[in-house]
Amino acid sequence: MPKKENSTNALTMLREDHNKVKALFEKFEETNRSASKAKIVADALMELKVHATVEEELFYPAVRQEIEDEDGIMEEADEEHHVAKVLIAELENMNGDEAHWEAKFNVLAESVRHHIKEEEGKMFKEARQTDIDFEALGAQMAQMKKKLMKEGVPPDAEAKMIENVGLRGDSPARNAQQRVQVPLKQRKAS
């Protein structure tokens, strides 16, 4: 059976990437084995890093040049990428047995799902109204993606920040729990 050729349409490629990471998020939520979860997280982080780099280097600049961004969707997308990349960098510096590891990955999944919904619903809609040649742009994106998958994604500002600062450690609320005297209701003697 012949192998299905991947589309070089930029919007189709991005949607395929979105579907792939959403499937990884679902797989993570459905599994209970920690070794399986660690592999899923590693796969998802690599996919997200490559995807974000391709978007930031090629897709977003092309769209930014061609749309009237009165609603600030491009700036919001940049900030959503920033938040995701901080979480990715933190997760890459964890080994999977930390108390907040699963919670951190779940927050990343929620954030990325929100980003995908807005990107596909708003940004893609705006982009389709332009004269961008999505086949030519997609060919550039496919070439960059192939290179990044082979050579890896260079550390971004967020990864460097986490490397310099380190992980936050345990939850501030969890740490405070040991110091706080919880006021309890007085019970009447019966």
C-alpha positions as CSV (number, residue, x, y, z in Angstrom):
1,M,0.0,0.0,0.0
2,P,1.6,3.4,-1.0
3,K,2.5,5.7,1.8
4,K,0.2,8.8,2.0
5,E,2.1,11.9,1.1
6,N,1.9,14.7,3.6
7,S,0.3,17.9,2.4
8,T,2.5,20.9,1.7
9,N,-0.3,23.3,2.3
10,A,0.7,25.4,5.3
11,L,-2.7,25.4,7.0
12,T,-3.2,21.7,6.4
13,M,0.3,20.9,7.9
14,L,-0.4,23.0,11.0
15,R,-3.8,21.3,11.5
16,E,-2.1,17.9,11.1
17,D,0.4,18.9,13.8
18,H,-2.4,20.1,16.0
19,N,-4.2,16.8,15.7
20,K,-1.0,14.9,16.5
21,V,-0.4,16.8,19.7
22,K,-4.1,16.6,20.8
23,A,-3.9,12.8,20.3
24,L,-0.8,12.7,22.5
25,F,-2.6,14.7,25.2
26,E,-5.5,12.3,25.1
27,K,-3.1,9.3,25.2
28,F,-1.4,10.8,28.3
29,E,-4.8,11.2,30.0
30,E,-5.8,7.6,29.2
31,T,-2.7,5.9,30.4
32,N,-1.7,5.1,34.0
33,R,1.8,3.7,33.4
34,S,4.5,6.2,34.3
35,A,7.0,4.9,31.7
36,S,4.3,5.3,29.0
37,K,3.5,8.8,30.3
38,A,7.2,9.8,30.2
39,K,7.5,8.7,26.5
40,I,4.3,10.5,25.6
41,V,5.5,13.7,27.3
42,A,8.9,13.5,25.5
43,D,7.1,13.0,22.1
44,A,4.7,15.8,22.8
45,L,7.4,18.2,23.8
46,M,9.4,17.5,20.7
47,E,6.4,18.0,18.5
48,L,5.4,21.2,20.2
49,K,9.0,22.7,20.0
50,V,9.3,21.9,16.3
51,H,5.8,23.2,15.6
52,A,6.3,26.4,17.5
53,T,9.6,27.1,15.8
54,V,8.1,26.6,12.4
55,E,5.1,28.8,13.2
56,E,7.3,31.6,14.7
57,E,9.9,31.6,12.0
58,L,7.7,31.2,8.9
59,F,4.0,31.1,9.4
60,Y,3.4,33.9,11.8
61,P,5.6,36.4,10.0
62,A,3.8,35.7,6.7
63,V,0.4,36.1,8.3
64,R,1.5,39.2,10.2
65,Q,2.6,40.9,7.0
66,E,-0.8,40.2,5.3
67,I,-3.5,40.7,7.8
68,E,-5.0,43.7,9.6
69,D,-4.7,42.4,13.2
70,E,-7.1,44.8,14.9
71,D,-8.0,42.1,17.5
72,G,-4.4,41.3,18.4
73,I,-4.6,37.7,17.5
74,M,-0.9,37.5,16.6
75,E,0.2,39.1,19.9
76,E,-2.0,36.7,21.8
77,A,-0.6,33.8,19.8
78,D,3.0,35.0,20.7
79,E,2.1,35.1,24.4
80,E,0.5,31.6,24.3
81,H,3.6,30.3,22.7
82,H,5.7,32.0,25.4
83,V,3.7,30.3,28.2
84,A,3.8,26.9,26.5
85,K,7.6,27.2,26.0
86,V,8.2,28.0,29.7
87,L,6.2,24.9,30.6
88,I,8.0,22.9,28.0
89,A,11.4,24.0,29.4
90,E,10.3,23.2,32.9
91,L,9.1,19.8,31.9
92,E,12.4,19.1,30.1
93,N,14.2,19.8,33.3
94,M,12.1,17.3,35.3
95,N,12.4,13.6,35.4
96,G,8.7,12.7,35.9
97,D,8.6,11.8,39.5
98,E,8.1,15.3,40.8
99,A,4.8,16.1,42.6
100,H,3.8,18.7,39.9
101,W,5.0,16.9,36.8
102,E,1.7,15.5,35.7
103,A,-0.1,18.7,36.7
104,K,2.3,20.8,34.7
105,F,1.9,18.6,31.6
106,N,-1.9,18.8,32.0
107,V,-1.7,22.6,32.2
108,L,0.4,22.6,29.1
109,A,-2.2,20.5,27.3
110,E,-5.0,22.8,28.4
111,S,-3.1,25.9,27.2
112,V,-2.2,24.3,23.9
113,R,-5.7,23.1,23.2
114,H,-7.0,26.7,23.8
115,H,-4.3,28.0,21.5
116,I,-5.2,25.5,18.8
117,K,-8.9,26.5,19.0
118,E,-8.1,30.2,18.6
119,E,-5.5,29.7,15.9
120,E,-7.7,27.4,13.8
121,G,-10.8,29.5,14.5
122,K,-9.5,33.0,14.2
123,M,-6.0,33.2,12.7
124,F,-6.5,30.6,10.0
125,K,-9.8,32.3,9.0
126,E,-8.0,35.7,8.7
127,A,-5.1,34.1,6.8
128,R,-7.3,32.4,4.2
129,Q,-8.5,35.9,3.3
130,T,-5.0,36.9,2.1
131,D,-3.0,36.3,-1.0
132,I,-0.5,34.0,0.8
133,D,0.6,31.1,-1.3
134,F,0.0,28.4,1.3
135,E,1.6,25.7,-0.9
136,A,4.8,27.6,-1.3
137,L,4.8,28.6,2.4
138,G,4.0,25.0,3.3
139,A,7.0,23.7,1.3
140,Q,9.3,26.1,3.3
141,M,7.7,24.9,6.5
142,A,8.1,21.2,5.6
143,Q,11.8,21.8,4.8
144,M,12.4,23.6,8.2
145,K,10.4,20.9,10.1
146,K,12.5,18.2,8.5
147,K,15.7,19.9,9.5
148,L,14.5,20.6,13.1
149,M,13.4,16.9,13.5
150,K,16.9,15.8,12.3
151,E,19.1,18.3,14.1
152,G,16.9,19.3,17.0
153,V,15.4,22.6,18.1
154,P,18.0,25.2,19.3
155,P,17.3,26.4,22.8
156,D,14.9,29.4,22.9
157,A,14.8,32.3,25.4
158,E,12.4,30.4,27.7
159,A,14.7,27.3,27.8
160,K,17.7,29.5,28.5
161,M,15.8,31.3,31.3
162,I,14.7,28.0,33.0
163,E,18.3,26.7,32.6
164,N,19.7,29.8,34.3
165,V,17.0,30.2,37.0
166,G,16.1,26.5,37.5
167,L,12.8,25.0,38.4
168,R,10.6,26.7,40.9
169,G,10.6,23.6,43.1
170,D,7.6,22.5,45.0
171,S,4.4,24.4,45.2
172,P,4.5,27.6,47.4
173,A,1.1,26.7,48.7
174,R,2.3,23.2,49.6
175,N,5.3,24.6,51.4
176,A,3.2,27.2,53.3
177,Q,0.9,24.4,54.4
178,Q,3.5,23.3,56.8
179,R,3.8,26.8,58.4
180,V,0.2,27.8,58.6
181,Q,-1.9,27.3,61.6
182,V,-5.3,26.6,60.2
183,P,-8.1,28.2,62.2
184,L,-10.7,25.6,63.0
185,K,-14.2,26.0,64.2
186,Q,-14.7,25.5,67.9
187,R,-16.9,22.5,68.6
188,K,-19.4,22.7,71.4
189,A,-19.0,20.0,74.0
190,S,-21.9,17.7,74.1
